[in-house]
Amino acid sequence: MAAIQYYKEPYRPQFHYTPEKNWMNDPNGLVYHRGKYHLFYQYNPGSHTWGNMSWGHAVSTDLTRWTQLPDPLGLRAAGFESGNVTEAFFSGGAISDPDNTSGFGIDEYGPLVAIFTLFYPQDLTHANGQLVRAGTQAQGIAYSNDDGLTWTQYEGNPVIPSPPSEYADQYADFRDPAVFWHAASKNWVMVVALSVLHKLLIYTSPDLKKWTQVSEFGPVNAVGGKWECPNLFPLPVAGDARRLKWVMIISLDPGGPAVGSGTQYVVGSFDGKTFTADAESIRETPIPDQTSSLDSAVTTYTQTANWMDHGPDFYAPISWTGVPNYGRVAIAWMSNWDYARDIPTSPWRGAMSVPRVLELRTIGGALRLVQRPVDGFEALVQPTPLYANAWGTVEEGRVALDVSGKALDVRMSFRAAGSTGVFGVALRAREGQETVVGYEFATERMYVDRRKSGSAVVTKAFPGVYHAPLAAGDDGRVRIRVLLDWSSVEVLGGLGESTITAQIFPDDEGTGITMFSTGVAEQVEVEVRSVDSAW
């Protein structure tokens, strides 16, 4: 039998991380340690369907070219091999402990410490005598002194067996801890979700073992589904460390901006114990969405949050710890719980977004989280365009551009003032198939239309049109960048204040690009570059 040639299969992303095989969802344990970026993630070591939840592991020096490592020993579901799982490892984080506050370290580098939700599908008595009930979600830790290859569970687990007594009946939805060092208070801080109640509990600890609950946050803004995978971190405004703000990222399922799951963020302040949201970051009253200028069959939505991404496939993003100088890079699971189990990929299922640098900028008088691809990705983009052209005006109609491809960086800009109708490009185009990225001048929104993105059957929840607000820049121009991979588009508008991420599953023959307009677009520029494979 011929050996499987991985990373050449249909729909296999060429510059997004995917495991060689099997199921993957949320990113976990993102930590920069001794010159390497570690990416852990939710992983089923035995199948490309969800189950037997363990942690997978990959490392990179540039956040773009990844080496998949063996499943981290000690973070694999207990009883997986026998088919009788007694303890599974759900989402969480990881930190480097260079001062050995935990006491787990054996050398000058200090240990890595993973923090995760332990899930118990059946009653279990720990070695320390703690009895946990079936269905319990509790918080545990493990440590590694060999750069994350092997892990030893702390003998005192779970370090937080249940939420506070007033929430004791919520033990089954108590998950996804994120931990960081707060230098001013000289404490570790944990944020963990009480998912059903739309609350985040904040704990502190001097040693990662003994935790004290000090405050809670929520509910605010979008509460259409369970809150999951919180992440709290500082960011300077426009790079000025004297204007330091804190950002709380909250994922929820369902209740996202489009369909199924999504991710919101709140900007505020943090004093080591309490996160306080800025008044302008709270959406107390839903903002009515504008009527789409596309056909009336398109479902519009009501914006009740600051969405980190307006597409359907950007979930559970968390950021790397251990990155110096307030540098903040996040990565997300590029899928949606409404159809994640049904996407037509094999022998793997699940992909990560391109890692994104996060910044806070004032745009249109409001503080916004802006995103851009990491420099490692930019190194994959060919400097010489495959195609570049400019037009004074583009009137109503469609024209095929003299360029094609499946992994491309497409950039377009045009003037908004005086323009009418809809302008954009159709990617991965062939007869009857296309993925449309466009801009509505009247509503000042960019959009992705994947209703005809391919013949592969996913589910009825998959086809759709997704919008994101996008005003012209100070020079009156609208700028849109599209990162096209074999089975996805990531669209970044303006400075990165608006993004739309969506999976697509086109036929392999569909590689064309068509430019279109339903009115008049002015001073149009389009550039297309090829993107090398990261594999």
C-alpha positions as CSV (number, residue, x, y, z in Angstrom):
1,M,0.0,0.0,0.0
2,A,1.3,3.4,-1.0
3,A,2.2,5.7,1.9
4,I,-0.2,8.6,2.5
5,Q,1.1,11.9,1.3
6,Y,0.0,14.3,3.9
7,Y,-0.7,18.0,3.2
8,K,-1.6,17.4,-0.4
9,E,-5.1,16.1,0.1
10,P,-8.2,18.0,-1.2
11,Y,-9.0,21.0,0.9
12,R,-5.8,20.7,2.9
13,P,-4.8,24.3,4.0
14,Q,-1.3,25.3,2.8
15,F,-0.6,28.1,5.2
16,H,-3.0,27.3,8.1
17,Y,-2.0,24.8,10.8
18,T,-3.7,21.5,10.7
19,P,-2.7,18.2,12.4
20,E,-1.5,15.5,10.1
21,K,-4.6,13.5,11.0
22,N,-7.5,13.3,13.4
23,W,-9.8,15.8,15.0
24,M,-8.7,19.3,16.3
25,N,-10.6,22.2,17.8
26,D,-9.8,24.9,20.3
27,P,-6.2,26.2,20.6
28,N,-4.8,25.5,24.1
29,G,-1.7,26.3,26.1
30,L,-0.2,28.9,23.8
31,V,3.2,29.8,25.3
32,Y,6.5,31.2,24.1
33,H,9.4,29.4,25.8
34,R,13.1,29.3,25.0
35,G,12.8,30.6,21.5
36,K,9.8,28.5,20.4
37,Y,6.1,29.1,20.1
38,H,4.1,26.2,21.5
39,L,0.7,25.5,20.1
40,F,-1.4,23.0,22.0
41,Y,-4.9,22.2,21.0
42,Q,-8.0,20.1,21.7
43,Y,-7.3,16.8,19.9
44,N,-8.8,13.3,19.5
45,P,-5.8,11.0,19.1
46,G,-7.9,8.2,17.6
47,S,-10.3,9.7,15.1
48,H,-11.2,12.7,13.0
49,T,-14.5,13.1,14.9
50,W,-14.8,14.8,18.3
51,G,-14.1,12.6,21.4
52,N,-11.4,11.3,23.8
53,M,-10.4,14.9,24.3
54,S,-6.7,15.3,24.8
55,W,-4.1,17.9,23.9
56,G,-2.1,17.9,20.6
57,H,1.2,19.7,20.3
58,A,3.1,21.6,17.6
59,V,6.0,24.1,17.7
60,S,7.3,26.9,15.5
61,T,9.9,29.6,15.5
62,D,8.0,32.0,13.3
63,L,4.3,31.2,14.0
64,T,3.9,30.0,10.4
65,R,6.0,26.8,9.7
66,W,4.9,24.3,12.3
67,T,6.3,20.9,13.4
68,Q,3.8,18.6,14.9
69,L,5.1,16.7,17.9
70,P,3.8,13.5,19.5
71,D,0.8,13.9,21.7
72,P,2.1,15.3,25.0
73,L,2.4,12.4,27.4
74,G,0.4,13.1,30.5
75,L,-2.2,15.2,28.7
76,R,-3.9,12.3,26.9
77,A,-7.4,11.2,28.0
78,A,-7.1,8.6,30.7
79,G,-8.5,5.3,29.5
80,F,-8.4,6.3,25.8
81,E,-6.6,3.1,24.7
82,S,-9.1,0.8,26.5
83,G,-12.1,2.8,25.3
84,N,-13.1,3.6,28.9
85,V,-12.2,7.3,29.4
86,T,-12.2,8.3,33.0
87,E,-10.6,11.7,32.7
88,A,-10.4,14.0,29.7
89,F,-8.5,17.2,29.1
90,F,-10.6,20.2,27.9
91,S,-9.4,23.6,27.0
92,G,-7.0,25.7,29.0
93,G,-3.7,27.6,28.9
94,A,0.0,27.3,29.7
95,I,2.6,29.5,31.1
96,S,6.4,29.6,31.6
97,D,7.3,29.8,35.3
98,P,10.9,31.1,35.2
99,D,11.0,32.0,38.9
100,N,9.7,28.6,39.8
101,T,6.9,29.9,42.0
102,S,5.2,26.5,41.6
103,G,8.2,24.6,42.9
104,F,8.0,22.2,39.9
105,G,11.2,23.3,38.2
106,I,14.5,21.5,38.2
107,D,16.7,23.9,36.3
108,E,17.4,27.6,35.7
109,Y,14.7,27.9,33.0
110,G,11.8,27.0,35.3
111,P,9.0,24.6,34.3
112,L,6.1,25.0,31.8
113,V,2.8,24.7,33.7
114,A,-0.4,23.8,31.9
115,I,-3.8,24.8,33.3
116,F,-6.8,22.9,31.9
117,T,-10.3,21.8,32.6
118,L,-10.5,18.2,33.8
119,F,-13.7,16.5,32.6
120,Y,-15.0,13.3,34.4
121,P,-17.4,11.2,32.4
122,Q,-17.9,8.9,35.4
123,D,-17.4,9.1,39.2
124,L,-13.8,9.1,40.1
125,T,-11.8,9.2,43.4
126,H,-8.4,10.9,43.0
127,A,-5.2,9.6,44.6
128,N,-5.5,12.5,47.1
129,G,-9.0,11.3,48.2
130,Q,-11.0,13.8,46.3
131,L,-14.2,12.4,44.9
132,V,-15.7,13.9,41.8
133,R,-19.1,13.3,40.3
134,A,-19.7,12.2,36.7
135,G,-20.1,15.2,34.4
136,T,-17.9,17.4,36.6
137,Q,-15.7,20.0,35.0
138,A,-12.8,21.1,37.4
139,Q,-9.6,22.9,37.0
140,G,-6.3,21.1,37.1
141,I,-2.6,21.7,36.4
142,A,0.4,19.7,35.1
143,Y,4.1,20.6,34.7
144,S,6.8,19.8,32.3
145,N,10.6,20.2,32.5
146,D,11.4,19.0,29.0
147,D,9.8,21.8,26.9
148,G,6.3,20.3,26.9
149,L,7.1,16.9,25.6
150,T,6.0,15.1,28.8
151,W,3.8,16.3,31.6
152,T,3.2,15.3,35.2
153,Q,-0.2,15.9,36.7
154,Y,0.0,17.7,40.0
155,E,-0.9,15.3,42.8
156,G,-3.2,17.8,44.4
157,N,-5.5,18.0,41.3
158,P,-8.1,19.4,40.9
159,V,-6.7,22.7,42.2
160,I,-10.2,24.2,41.8
161,P,-12.7,21.3,42.2
162,S,-15.9,23.5,41.8
163,P,-17.1,27.1,41.5
164,P,-18.1,29.0,44.6
165,S,-20.9,27.5,46.7
166,E,-23.5,29.9,45.3
167,Y,-22.9,28.4,41.9
168,A,-22.4,24.8,43.0
169,D,-25.1,23.5,40.6
170,Q,-23.0,24.8,37.7
171,Y,-20.1,22.4,38.1
172,A,-20.8,20.9,34.7
173,D,-20.2,24.2,32.9
174,F,-17.1,25.5,34.6
175,R,-14.3,25.5,32.2
176,D,-11.5,26.9,30.0
177,P,-9.0,28.6,32.4
178,A,-6.6,31.2,31.1
179,V,-3.7,32.1,33.4
180,F,-1.1,34.9,33.3
181,W,1.4,36.6,35.7
182,H,0.3,40.0,37.1
183,A,3.6,41.6,38.0
184,A,2.2,44.6,40.0
185,S,0.4,42.3,42.5
186,K,3.0,39.5,42.2
187,N,0.2,36.9,41.6
188,W,-0.9,34.5,39.0
189,V,-4.4,35.3,37.7
190,M,-6.9,32.8,36.3
191,V,-10.0,33.7,34.3
192,V,-12.5,30.8,34.0
193,A,-16.0,30.6,32.5
194,L,-19.3,29.8,34.2
195,S,-20.6,29.1,30.7
196,V,-24.4,28.9,31.2
197,L,-24.5,31.9,33.5
198,H,-22.5,34.2,31.2
199,K,-20.0,34.9,34.0
200,L,-16.3,34.9,34.2
201,L,-14.7,34.1,37.6
202,I,-11.3,35.6,38.4
203,Y,-8.9,33.8,40.8
204,T,-5.4,34.6,42.1
205,S,-2.6,32.4,43.3
206,P,1.0,32.9,44.4
207,D,2.1,29.4,43.3
208,L,-0.4,28.0,40.8
209,K,-1.6,25.5,43.3
210,K,-3.7,27.4,45.9
211,W,-6.4,29.6,44.3
212,T,-8.6,32.3,45.8
213,Q,-11.7,33.6,43.9
214,V,-11.5,37.5,44.0
215,S,-14.1,38.8,41.6
216,E,-16.4,38.0,38.7
217,F,-17.4,39.6,35.4
218,G,-20.6,39.5,33.3
219,P,-23.0,39.1,31.9
220,V,-22.6,41.8,29.3
221,N,-23.2,42.2,25.5
222,A,-23.7,39.0,23.6
223,V,-25.3,36.2,25.7
224,G,-27.0,34.1,23.0
225,G,-25.1,31.0,24.0
226,K,-22.7,29.6,26.5
227,W,-19.6,31.7,27.3
228,E,-16.3,29.8,26.7
229,C,-12.5,30.3,26.4
230,P,-12.0,33.7,28.0
231,N,-8.7,35.5,27.6
232,L,-7.6,38.6,29.4
233,F,-4.4,40.6,28.5
234,P,-3.0,44.1,28.4
235,L,-2.6,46.2,25.2
236,P,-1.2,49.7,24.8
237,V,-3.3,52.1,22.8
238,A,-1.5,52.8,19.5
239,G,1.7,51.2,20.9
240,D,1.9,53.7,23.7
241,A,2.6,51.8,27.0
242,R,1.5,54.9,29.0
243,R,-2.0,54.3,27.7
244,L,-2.4,50.7,28.7
245,K,-5.8,49.1,28.5
246,W,-7.0,45.5,29.1
247,V,-8.9,43.3,26.6
248,M,-11.2,40.5,27.6
249,I,-12.0,38.0,24.8
250,I,-15.1,35.9,25.2
251,S,-16.2,33.1,22.9
252,L,-19.8,32.0,22.8
253,D,-21.8,29.2,21.2
254,P,-24.3,29.7,19.8
255,G,-25.1,33.4,19.5
256,G,-22.2,34.6,17.2
257,P,-22.5,37.5,14.7
258,A,-23.4,35.2,11.8
259,V,-24.4,31.6,12.5
260,G,-23.6,29.4,15.5
261,S,-20.5,30.2,17.4
262,G,-18.5,33.5,17.5
263,T,-16.1,35.7,19.5
264,Q,-16.6,39.1,21.2
265,Y,-14.2,41.4,23.1
266,V,-14.6,44.0,25.8
267,V,-12.0,46.7,26.6
268,G,-11.5,47.9,30.1
269,S,-9.1,48.1,33.1
270,F,-7.7,45.5,35.5
271,D,-6.2,46.1,38.9
272,G,-5.0,42.6,39.7
273,K,-8.3,41.4,41.0
274,T,-11.2,43.0,39.1
275,F,-11.8,43.6,35.4
276,T,-13.9,46.7,34.8
277,A,-15.3,47.3,31.3
278,D,-15.1,50.8,29.8
279,A,-18.6,52.3,29.4
280,E,-18.2,52.7,25.6
281,S,-17.3,49.0,25.3
282,I,-20.7,47.9,26.7
283,R,-23.6,47.4,24.3
284,E,-26.7,47.8,26.5
285,T,-29.0,48.3,23.6
286,P,-28.9,46.2,20.4
287,I,-27.8,48.2,17.3
288,P,-30.2,47.4,14.4
289,D,-28.4,46.1,11.4
290,Q,-28.9,47.9,8.1
291,T,-30.9,46.3,5.3
292,S,-28.6,44.4,2.9
293,S,-28.4,45.7,-0.7
294,L,-28.0,42.0,-1.7
295,D,-31.0,39.9,-2.4
296,S,-33.7,39.8,0.3
297,A,-33.1,36.1,1.0
298,V,-30.0,37.0,2.9
299,T,-30.5,37.0,6.7
300,T,-29.2,40.1,8.5
301,Y,-28.3,40.1,12.1
302,T,-28.4,42.4,15.1
303,Q,-25.0,43.5,16.5
304,T,-25.0,43.3,20.3
305,A,-21.3,43.1,20.9
306,N,-17.8,44.1,19.8
307,W,-17.2,41.2,17.5
308,M,-13.6,40.1,17.0
309,D,-14.5,38.5,13.6
310,H,-17.8,38.8,11.8
311,G,-17.5,35.6,9.9
312,P,-18.7,32.1,10.9
313,D,-15.3,30.4,11.3
314,F,-13.3,32.2,14.0
315,Y,-13.8,30.6,17.4
316,A,-12.0,30.2,20.8
317,P,-9.1,32.5,20.0
318,I,-6.4,32.8,22.7
319,S,-3.1,34.6,22.8
320,W,0.5,33.5,23.5
321,T,1.9,34.1,26.9
322,G,5.6,34.8,27.4
323,V,5.8,37.2,24.5
324,P,7.8,40.3,25.6
325,N,7.0,44.1,25.3
326,Y,3.2,43.8,25.3
327,G,3.4,41.8,22.1
328,R,0.1,40.0,21.6
329,V,-0.5,37.3,19.0
330,A,-3.7,35.3,18.9
331,I,-4.9,32.2,16.9
332,A,-8.4,30.8,16.6
333,W,-10.0,27.5,15.6
334,M,-11.2,28.1,12.1
335,S,-14.6,26.3,12.3
336,N,-18.1,26.5,13.8
337,W,-19.9,24.2,16.1
338,D,-23.0,24.3,13.9
339,Y,-21.2,22.1,11.3
340,A,-17.7,21.4,12.5
341,R,-18.3,17.6,12.7
342,D,-19.5,17.6,9.0
343,I,-16.9,19.4,7.0
344,P,-15.7,17.2,4.1
345,T,-12.0,16.7,5.1
346,S,-10.0,13.6,5.8
347,P,-7.8,12.2,7.4
348,W,-7.9,15.4,9.5
349,R,-10.8,17.7,10.6
350,G,-10.1,21.2,12.0
351,A,-7.8,24.1,11.1
352,M,-6.4,27.1,12.8
353,S,-6.6,30.7,11.6
354,V,-3.5,32.6,10.5
355,P,-1.9,33.9,13.8
356,R,-2.9,37.6,14.1
357,V,-1.0,40.4,15.8
358,L,-3.5,42.3,18.0
359,E,-3.4,46.1,18.6
360,L,-5.7,48.8,20.0
361,R,-6.3,51.8,17.7
362,T,-8.7,54.7,17.8
363,I,-10.8,54.4,14.6
364,G,-13.8,56.6,13.9
365,G,-13.6,58.0,17.4
366,A,-13.8,54.6,19.0
367,L,-11.2,52.3,20.5
368,R,-11.1,49.2,18.3
369,L,-9.2,45.9,18.3
370,V,-7.3,45.7,15.0
371,Q,-5.6,42.6,13.6
372,R,-3.0,41.8,11.0
373,P,-1.1,38.6,10.0
374,V,2.1,37.8,11.8
375,D,5.4,38.6,10.0
376,G,6.0,34.9,9.5
377,F,3.0,34.7,7.2
378,E,4.2,37.7,5.3
379,A,7.4,35.9,4.5
380,L,5.3,33.3,2.6
381,V,3.8,36.0,0.3
382,Q,5.7,36.4,-2.9
383,P,6.9,40.1,-3.2
384,T,6.2,40.3,-7.0
385,P,2.5,40.3,-7.9
386,L,1.1,37.7,-10.2
387,Y,-1.3,40.4,-11.3
388,A,-1.6,44.1,-10.7
389,N,-3.9,46.6,-12.4
390,A,-5.7,49.9,-11.9
391,W,-8.8,51.5,-13.3
392,G,-10.2,55.0,-13.1
393,T,-13.8,53.6,-13.0
394,V,-15.3,50.2,-13.1
395,E,-18.9,50.3,-14.3
396,E,-21.6,47.6,-14.0
397,G,-20.5,44.2,-15.2
398,R,-18.1,41.3,-14.7
399,V,-14.7,40.7,-16.1
400,A,-12.3,37.7,-15.6
401,L,-8.9,38.8,-14.4
402,D,-5.8,37.3,-16.0
403,V,-4.8,35.4,-12.9
404,S,-5.8,32.2,-11.0
405,G,-4.8,30.2,-8.0
406,K,-5.8,28.4,-4.8
407,A,-3.5,30.0,-2.3
408,L,-3.3,33.8,-2.9
409,D,-3.0,37.2,-1.2
410,V,-5.6,39.5,-2.9
411,R,-5.5,43.2,-2.1
412,M,-8.0,45.7,-3.5
413,S,-8.6,49.4,-2.8
414,F,-11.0,51.9,-4.2
415,R,-12.6,55.3,-3.4
416,A,-15.9,55.2,-1.5
417,A,-17.0,58.8,-2.1
418,G,-19.2,59.1,-5.1
419,S,-19.3,55.3,-5.8
420,T,-22.5,53.3,-5.9
421,G,-23.7,49.8,-5.9
422,V,-21.6,46.8,-4.9
423,F,-18.0,46.1,-6.0
424,G,-15.7,43.1,-5.4
425,V,-14.1,39.9,-6.7
426,A,-15.2,36.3,-7.0
427,L,-12.5,33.8,-6.0
428,R,-12.1,30.1,-6.8
429,A,-14.4,30.8,-9.7
430,R,-15.7,28.3,-12.3
431,E,-19.0,27.8,-13.9
432,G,-21.7,27.7,-11.1
433,Q,-19.1,28.2,-8.3
434,E,-17.5,31.2,-6.7
435,T,-16.7,32.7,-3.3
436,V,-17.5,36.4,-3.4
437,V,-15.7,39.1,-1.4
438,G,-17.3,42.5,-1.9
439,Y,-18.2,45.9,-0.6
440,E,-21.6,47.7,-0.3
441,F,-21.2,51.4,-0.7
442,A,-24.6,52.4,0.6
443,T,-24.2,50.5,3.9
444,E,-20.4,50.8,4.2
445,R,-20.0,47.1,4.8
446,M,-17.7,44.4,3.3
447,Y,-19.1,40.9,2.9
448,V,-18.3,37.3,2.1
449,D,-20.9,35.3,0.1
450,R,-20.2,31.5,0.2
451,R,-23.6,30.3,-1.0
452,K,-22.0,29.0,-4.2
453,S,-18.5,28.3,-2.8
454,G,-18.5,24.6,-3.8
455,S,-20.4,21.4,-4.4
456,A,-19.1,19.6,-1.3
457,V,-22.1,18.9,1.0
458,V,-21.6,20.3,4.5
459,T,-25.0,21.1,6.2
460,K,-27.9,23.5,5.6
461,A,-26.3,25.9,8.2
462,F,-23.2,26.3,6.0
463,P,-24.2,28.5,3.0
464,G,-24.5,32.2,3.9
465,V,-23.6,35.8,3.5
466,Y,-21.6,37.5,6.2
467,H,-21.1,41.3,6.7
468,A,-18.7,43.5,8.6
469,P,-18.9,47.3,9.0
470,L,-16.0,49.0,7.2
471,A,-15.7,52.8,6.6
472,A,-13.3,54.4,4.2
473,G,-9.9,55.5,5.6
474,D,-8.9,59.1,6.2
475,D,-7.9,59.3,2.5
476,G,-11.4,58.3,1.4
477,R,-10.3,54.8,0.2
478,V,-11.6,51.4,1.2
479,R,-9.0,48.7,1.6
480,I,-9.7,45.0,1.7
481,R,-7.2,42.2,1.9
482,V,-8.1,38.5,1.3
483,L,-6.0,35.6,2.4
484,L,-7.2,32.7,0.2
485,D,-6.2,29.2,1.1
486,W,-7.3,25.9,-0.3
487,S,-10.4,25.8,1.9
488,S,-10.8,29.2,3.5
489,V,-10.8,33.0,3.2
490,E,-9.7,35.4,5.8
491,V,-10.8,38.9,4.9
492,L,-9.2,42.0,6.6
493,G,-10.7,45.4,6.1
494,G,-9.1,48.8,6.6
495,L,-6.3,48.6,9.2
496,G,-7.7,45.3,10.4
497,E,-10.5,46.7,12.4
498,S,-13.0,44.5,10.6
499,T,-12.4,40.8,9.7
500,I,-14.5,38.0,8.2
501,T,-13.2,34.4,8.3
502,A,-15.0,31.6,6.4
503,Q,-14.3,28.1,5.3
504,I,-15.1,27.2,1.7
505,F,-14.9,23.8,-0.1
506,P,-14.7,24.5,-3.9
507,D,-14.0,22.0,-6.6
508,D,-10.3,21.7,-7.4
509,E,-10.8,23.0,-10.9
510,G,-12.2,26.3,-9.6
511,T,-9.2,28.7,-9.6
512,G,-10.4,31.8,-11.5
513,I,-10.9,35.4,-10.3
514,T,-13.6,37.6,-11.6
515,M,-14.0,41.3,-10.8
516,F,-17.6,42.7,-10.7
517,S,-19.6,45.9,-10.1
518,T,-23.3,46.6,-9.9
519,G,-22.8,50.4,-10.1
520,V,-19.7,52.5,-10.5
521,A,-16.5,52.0,-8.5
522,E,-13.8,54.6,-8.8
523,Q,-10.0,54.6,-8.7
524,V,-9.8,50.8,-8.3
525,E,-6.5,49.0,-7.7
526,V,-6.2,45.2,-7.5
527,E,-3.0,43.2,-6.7
528,V,-2.7,39.4,-6.5
529,R,0.3,37.6,-5.0
530,S,0.9,33.9,-4.6
531,V,1.4,32.4,-1.2
532,D,3.9,29.6,-0.7
533,S,3.0,26.5,1.2
534,A,4.2,26.4,4.9
535,W,4.6,22.7,4.6
